[in-house]
Amino acid sequence: MATTNTEFSVANLDFSTIKSNLITFMQGQDIFSDYDFTGSNLNVLMDLLSYNTYYNSIYLNHVATEMFLDSAQLRDSVYSISKSLNYLPRSFRSSLAYVNINVNPTSNPHQITIPRLTKLTSTIGDNTYTFSTNSDIIVYANNSYLASNVAIYEGDIVQEAFLVTNTSPNTQSFFINNSDVDVTSLAVKIRTSNTDSTNSEYTRANTLFGLTSTSNVYFVEPSTNGSYKIVFGNGTFGRQPSNNNLVEISYRRSNGEDPNGANNFSADSIAGHPAAISLVTRATGGSGPQELDDIRFSAPRALAVQERAVTKEDYKTIVTNEFNDISSMNVYDGADEPVPQNGVVKLAIRSDSFDILPTTLKTQIQNFLRDKTPIGIRTDIIDPEFINIEVKANVKYNRNATTDGPGTIQTSVETTVNTFNNDNLDDFFKTFRKSKLIEKINETATSILSCEVDVRMMKLISPQADISFNKTLLFNQAFKRDNPVEPVSQGSFVSFSTPTVQSETFVFNNITGASLRDNGAGTLQVVTANLTNIEVLSANVGTIDYSSGEVAISNLVINSYSSGTSSGTIKIFARPEDDDIQGLRNDVIRIRTNETSVSVIELRE
């Protein structure tokens, strides 16, 4: 007699294993011990039970997966979980451009009002996109009817209306019918009824703090199908709409990132008048809905921030969540500046569209942070300071160990340097390590025998011709001193003299080939230099602090650039004391292609 088997394995959940386990279990019962399951009608029953178990396991696995933010795959699931974390996934965002609008009326009115939602169009390829103003703008005759730096947002304007019919104490919510809504553009009003045009404007609230039963506010929550819904108060936190009230909403439907780059705008008329439109800043910032991986990363951190900026990470989290175009930022205390600024938080920011943020975008960020920072703390949006690294690499390789010629080796090494920059530099608070770069160059090809690398730091200045120029450059690295250039005691060229600070050439006192050069004793001079002689043209146009890496240029007057133009840029090179160059505060260390040179020496071993 067979022993009764009451155990059932659940270690494997594929169909064939489930069926095999069921048959094994049944054969362990006395009554079925000698039964041939595969050759009987019970085989159909085994298939049915196995399929049912298999489908249930898949369903329950999916259900369990969608219950957790880390494993959820459906956008609706991710949105629902984010809601419980008090996080609003970023919606579509409209591209934003800035233009100057010069209205040209046929008469001479004292003022002209450019209405809110005035439309302009721009064409990219075969597609035409609609932009519009976000508020009324008044231009005056005494300013030639000019509106400067007007913000225009991409997207078609959609209007929807909802009738309030539920008078229960539950909060009222209304589904927005378009998933490509830019929720930052929402405008909400409530009319008393269909027959009463009196309305009240409601503002969006992100917190319950300060709300009363009479606060005209609404909330935005994620909803199904990747869209959003508007939620009103419950009569305790926020005013609750009354029965037969009419909710009117308007918003922009965004085309995401497609209109980014638009730089030519036109309109049939502005406020009924002809107008000239000129570009200030091309369209940027348009994007699609927030990626699921980004929501998974951001939602728990946003919960920790709770819509306030106290720590450095708070600032990074709320700013990058709100302004999707920001690529990187560094936050530090103003007290860490060379001249301490107490009570100031410094935000060094770069975006995908701009190395240097436009003033208008800086103002937007400051206004966004104003209600989220502690009393007495001021935020200051500062520009990145780029320290470019000039790389000169001398590579020796074994020609007998490869079929590649010198040109191929050179191209491969240049690619390695560029990859090294992308992987390790070109961001805030990064450190250039010369030894690591040499290591990567040596690994470029097995035929490379050795590599010597010489580096200099570089910054740009932009003096105007025949105008006194003053500027302080902060390299924030100790400089390497070398032989001095002193016009009295040193009348001829000093062999192997390598200046700490040196510049590209320009025209000075009508002398071509002039350049900046330090004298090794802390003074910046204008000189001409060749292989046999150095001539000092101006003995003092600034100072050098070798320990802190500060170059202070004062009262420098050039006649022109080497190209003969009156404006442009001049490269200022400086040699670091240490081969490791660290970026501090708002420094961005980077290697650019036009500052990289590779020479290849061919050996046969």
Disulfide bonds with the S-S distance in Angstrom:
none
